[in-house]
């Protein structure tokens, strides 16, 4: 999907491990303070108490996968659930906010969902159909 077509709070289908047709899909909800997806966050890489941070020079950055040669993964904040998510779990995913993401000390929440940074919208394949 294109970034312009993705809306925060909507449950989408996400190919978590890659783009191969047999890879498992999980429900994903993008987190934003606005009515569109466009805010970037960065993996904190163990610096400080939080799992994620605002990227340096945020207005000029683009999503990127983290490597040894760069300053870490930068992407769109989101929360993912399990491949066999129940209606209750989907509702829990939709209840998370960008503030929850920004204050997370670990990527995995105590209830099971995981905060991630999405670097490629090609892995978002449509709305979740369960």
ChimeraX commands (.cxc) that place a marker at each C-alpha (Angstrom):
marker #1 position 0.00,0.00,0.00 radius 0.5
marker #1 position 1.01,3.59,-0.38 radius 0.5
marker #1 position 1.66,5.68,2.72 radius 0.5
marker #1 position -1.10,8.11,1.68 radius 0.5
marker #1 position -3.65,5.25,1.77 radius 0.5
marker #1 position -2.82,4.11,5.31 radius 0.5
marker #1 position -4.76,5.66,8.20 radius 0.5
marker #1 position -3.86,5.52,11.92 radius 0.5
marker #1 position -6.17,3.38,14.04 radius 0.5
marker #1 position -7.22,1.07,11.19 radius 0.5
marker #1 position -6.18,-2.59,11.39 radius 0.5
marker #1 position -4.15,-3.66,8.35 radius 0.5
marker #1 position -2.49,-6.90,7.25 radius 0.5
marker #1 position 1.30,-6.81,7.54 radius 0.5
marker #1 position 3.89,-9.29,6.26 radius 0.5
marker #1 position 6.12,-9.16,9.32 radius 0.5
marker #1 position 9.02,-11.31,8.11 radius 0.5
marker #1 position 9.22,-10.33,4.44 radius 0.5
marker #1 position 7.33,-10.14,1.18 radius 0.5
marker #1 position 7.35,-13.83,0.18 radius 0.5
marker #1 position 3.79,-15.16,-0.42 radius 0.5
marker #1 position 4.05,-17.83,2.32 radius 0.5
marker #1 position 5.36,-15.51,5.04 radius 0.5
marker #1 position 3.01,-15.14,8.02 radius 0.5
marker #1 position 0.83,-12.06,8.21 radius 0.5
marker #1 position -0.10,-10.20,11.38 radius 0.5
marker #1 position -2.52,-7.39,12.21 radius 0.5
marker #1 position -0.90,-3.95,12.41 radius 0.5
marker #1 position -2.15,-0.55,13.56 radius 0.5
marker #1 position -0.17,2.59,12.74 radius 0.5
marker #1 position 0.19,5.19,15.49 radius 0.5
marker #1 position 0.13,8.91,14.78 radius 0.5
marker #1 position -0.83,12.18,16.42 radius 0.5
marker #1 position -2.51,13.20,13.16 radius 0.5
marker #1 position -5.12,11.79,10.78 radius 0.5
marker #1 position -2.35,10.53,8.48 radius 0.5
marker #1 position 0.78,8.41,8.83 radius 0.5
marker #1 position 3.89,10.54,8.58 radius 0.5
marker #1 position 5.59,10.72,11.96 radius 0.5
marker #1 position 8.94,8.94,12.14 radius 0.5
marker #1 position 10.60,7.35,15.13 radius 0.5
marker #1 position 14.01,5.73,15.57 radius 0.5
marker #1 position 15.24,2.65,17.42 radius 0.5
marker #1 position 17.02,3.96,20.52 radius 0.5
marker #1 position 19.61,1.12,20.31 radius 0.5
marker #1 position 19.92,0.90,24.07 radius 0.5
marker #1 position 20.62,4.59,24.68 radius 0.5
marker #1 position 18.48,5.84,27.53 radius 0.5
marker #1 position 15.52,4.20,29.21 radius 0.5
marker #1 position 13.12,4.10,26.25 radius 0.5
marker #1 position 12.94,1.69,23.30 radius 0.5
marker #1 position 12.39,4.43,20.68 radius 0.5
marker #1 position 13.25,8.09,20.19 radius 0.5
marker #1 position 12.60,10.94,17.79 radius 0.5
marker #1 position 15.19,10.86,14.99 radius 0.5
marker #1 position 17.87,13.52,14.83 radius 0.5
marker #1 position 17.00,16.06,12.10 radius 0.5
marker #1 position 13.51,14.56,11.93 radius 0.5
marker #1 position 12.28,16.79,9.11 radius 0.5
marker #1 position 14.93,15.55,6.70 radius 0.5
marker #1 position 14.90,11.80,7.48 radius 0.5
marker #1 position 13.30,8.95,5.55 radius 0.5
marker #1 position 12.48,5.40,6.68 radius 0.5
marker #1 position 15.52,3.13,6.69 radius 0.5
marker #1 position 16.49,-0.28,8.00 radius 0.5
marker #1 position 19.18,-0.19,10.64 radius 0.5
marker #1 position 22.64,-1.45,9.76 radius 0.5
marker #1 position 26.07,-1.27,11.32 radius 0.5
marker #1 position 26.91,1.67,9.05 radius 0.5
marker #1 position 23.99,3.93,9.89 radius 0.5
marker #1 position 22.38,5.29,13.02 radius 0.5
marker #1 position 19.61,2.71,13.37 radius 0.5
marker #1 position 16.20,1.82,12.08 radius 0.5
marker #1 position 13.94,4.77,11.31 radius 0.5
marker #1 position 10.31,4.11,10.46 radius 0.5
marker #1 position 6.64,4.71,11.05 radius 0.5
marker #1 position 5.52,3.73,14.58 radius 0.5
marker #1 position 3.05,0.86,14.75 radius 0.5
marker #1 position 1.87,-1.97,16.95 radius 0.5
marker #1 position 1.41,-5.56,15.76 radius 0.5
marker #1 position -0.53,-8.49,17.16 radius 0.5
marker #1 position -0.44,-12.25,16.72 radius 0.5
marker #1 position -1.35,-13.97,13.44 radius 0.5
marker #1 position -4.45,-15.50,15.06 radius 0.5
marker #1 position -5.62,-12.30,16.78 radius 0.5
marker #1 position -9.04,-12.31,18.43 radius 0.5
marker #1 position -11.50,-9.43,18.27 radius 0.5
marker #1 position -10.38,-8.49,21.79 radius 0.5
marker #1 position -6.73,-8.31,20.69 radius 0.5
marker #1 position -7.63,-6.21,17.65 radius 0.5
marker #1 position -9.50,-3.78,19.91 radius 0.5
marker #1 position -6.44,-3.63,22.19 radius 0.5
marker #1 position -4.21,-2.80,19.20 radius 0.5
marker #1 position -6.53,0.04,18.23 radius 0.5
marker #1 position -6.46,1.39,21.79 radius 0.5
marker #1 position -2.69,2.04,21.72 radius 0.5
marker #1 position -1.57,5.64,21.13 radius 0.5
marker #1 position 1.60,7.33,19.91 radius 0.5
marker #1 position 2.18,8.36,23.52 radius 0.5
marker #1 position 2.22,4.67,24.55 radius 0.5
marker #1 position 4.80,4.03,21.81 radius 0.5
marker #1 position 6.98,6.99,22.82 radius 0.5
marker #1 position 6.99,5.91,26.49 radius 0.5
marker #1 position 7.65,2.19,25.89 radius 0.5
marker #1 position 10.71,0.87,27.66 radius 0.5
marker #1 position 10.67,-2.36,25.62 radius 0.5
marker #1 position 9.28,-3.12,22.14 radius 0.5
marker #1 position 7.12,-5.97,23.48 radius 0.5
marker #1 position 4.22,-4.93,25.72 radius 0.5
marker #1 position 3.27,-6.93,28.85 radius 0.5
marker #1 position 0.00,-7.97,27.13 radius 0.5
marker #1 position 1.74,-9.41,24.06 radius 0.5
marker #1 position 1.50,-6.88,21.21 radius 0.5
marker #1 position 4.79,-5.54,19.90 radius 0.5
marker #1 position 5.78,-1.99,18.95 radius 0.5
marker #1 position 7.67,-1.86,15.66 radius 0.5
marker #1 position 9.05,0.63,13.15 radius 0.5
marker #1 position 7.73,0.09,9.62 radius 0.5
marker #1 position 10.37,0.89,7.00 radius 0.5
marker #1 position 8.51,-0.41,3.93 radius 0.5
marker #1 position 4.84,0.13,3.15 radius 0.5
marker #1 position 5.13,-2.69,0.58 radius 0.5
marker #1 position 4.62,-5.11,3.48 radius 0.5
marker #1 position 1.19,-3.61,4.23 radius 0.5
marker #1 position -1.06,-5.63,1.94 radius 0.5
marker #1 position -4.54,-4.38,2.79 radius 0.5
marker #1 position -7.07,-4.20,5.60 radius 0.5
marker #1 position -7.13,-7.04,8.13 radius 0.5
marker #1 position -9.69,-9.72,7.36 radius 0.5
marker #1 position -8.71,-12.11,10.14 radius 0.5
marker link #1:1,2 radius 0.2
marker link #1:2,3 radius 0.2
marker link #1:3,4 radius 0.2
marker link #1:4,5 radius 0.2
marker link #1:5,6 radius 0.2
marker link #1:6,7 radius 0.2
marker link #1:7,8 radius 0.2
marker link #1:8,9 radius 0.2
marker link #1:9,10 radius 0.2
marker link #1:10,11 radius 0.2
marker link #1:11,12 radius 0.2
marker link #1:12,13 radius 0.2
marker link #1:13,14 radius 0.2
marker link #1:14,15 radius 0.2
marker link #1:15,16 radius 0.2
marker link #1:16,17 radius 0.2
marker link #1:17,18 radius 0.2
marker link #1:18,19 radius 0.2
marker link #1:19,20 radius 0.2
marker link #1:20,21 radius 0.2
marker link #1:21,22 radius 0.2
marker link #1:22,23 radius 0.2
marker link #1:23,24 radius 0.2
marker link #1:24,25 radius 0.2
marker link #1:25,26 radius 0.2
marker link #1:26,27 radius 0.2
marker link #1:27,28 radius 0.2
marker link #1:28,29 radius 0.2
marker link #1:29,30 radius 0.2
marker link #1:30,31 radius 0.2
marker link #1:31,32 radius 0.2
marker link #1:32,33 radius 0.2
marker link #1:33,34 radius 0.2
marker link #1:34,35 radius 0.2
marker link #1:35,36 radius 0.2
marker link #1:36,37 radius 0.2
marker link #1:37,38 radius 0.2
marker link #1:38,39 radius 0.2
marker link #1:39,40 radius 0.2
marker link #1:40,41 radius 0.2
marker link #1:41,42 radius 0.2
marker link #1:42,43 radius 0.2
marker link #1:43,44 radius 0.2
marker link #1:44,45 radius 0.2
marker link #1:45,46 radius 0.2
marker link #1:46,47 radius 0.2
marker link #1:47,48 radius 0.2
marker link #1:48,49 radius 0.2
marker link #1:49,50 radius 0.2
marker link #1:50,51 radius 0.2
marker link #1:51,52 radius 0.2
marker link #1:52,53 radius 0.2
marker link #1:53,54 radius 0.2
marker link #1:54,55 radius 0.2
marker link #1:55,56 radius 0.2
marker link #1:56,57 radius 0.2
marker link #1:57,58 radius 0.2
marker link #1:58,59 radius 0.2
marker link #1:59,60 radius 0.2
marker link #1:60,61 radius 0.2
marker link #1:61,62 radius 0.2
marker link #1:62,63 radius 0.2
marker link #1:63,64 radius 0.2
marker link #1:64,65 radius 0.2
marker link #1:65,66 radius 0.2
marker link #1:66,67 radius 0.2
marker link #1:67,68 radius 0.2
marker link #1:68,69 radius 0.2
marker link #1:69,70 radius 0.2
marker link #1:70,71 radius 0.2
marker link #1:71,72 radius 0.2
marker link #1:72,73 radius 0.2
marker link #1:73,74 radius 0.2
marker link #1:74,75 radius 0.2
marker link #1:75,76 radius 0.2
marker link #1:76,77 radius 0.2
marker link #1:77,78 radius 0.2
marker link #1:78,79 radius 0.2
marker link #1:79,80 radius 0.2
marker link #1:80,81 radius 0.2
marker link #1:81,82 radius 0.2
marker link #1:82,83 radius 0.2
marker link #1:83,84 radius 0.2
marker link #1:84,85 radius 0.2
marker link #1:85,86 radius 0.2
marker link #1:86,87 radius 0.2
marker link #1:87,88 radius 0.2
marker link #1:88,89 radius 0.2
marker link #1:89,90 radius 0.2
marker link #1:90,91 radius 0.2
marker link #1:91,92 radius 0.2
marker link #1:92,93 radius 0.2
marker link #1:93,94 radius 0.2
marker link #1:94,95 radius 0.2
marker link #1:95,96 radius 0.2
marker link #1:96,97 radius 0.2
marker link #1:97,98 radius 0.2
marker link #1:98,99 radius 0.2
marker link #1:99,100 radius 0.2
marker link #1:100,101 radius 0.2
marker link #1:101,102 radius 0.2
marker link #1:102,103 radius 0.2
marker link #1:103,104 radius 0.2
marker link #1:104,105 radius 0.2
marker link #1:105,106 radius 0.2
marker link #1:106,107 radius 0.2
marker link #1:107,108 radius 0.2
marker link #1:108,109 radius 0.2
marker link #1:109,110 radius 0.2
marker link #1:110,111 radius 0.2
marker link #1:111,112 radius 0.2
marker link #1:112,113 radius 0.2
marker link #1:113,114 radius 0.2
marker link #1:114,115 radius 0.2
marker link #1:115,116 radius 0.2
marker link #1:116,117 radius 0.2
marker link #1:117,118 radius 0.2
marker link #1:118,119 radius 0.2
marker link #1:119,120 radius 0.2
marker link #1:120,121 radius 0.2
marker link #1:121,122 radius 0.2
marker link #1:122,123 radius 0.2
marker link #1:123,124 radius 0.2
marker link #1:124,125 radius 0.2
marker link #1:125,126 radius 0.2
marker link #1:126,127 radius 0.2
marker link #1:127,128 radius 0.2
marker link #1:128,129 radius 0.2
marker link #1:129,130 radius 0.2
view
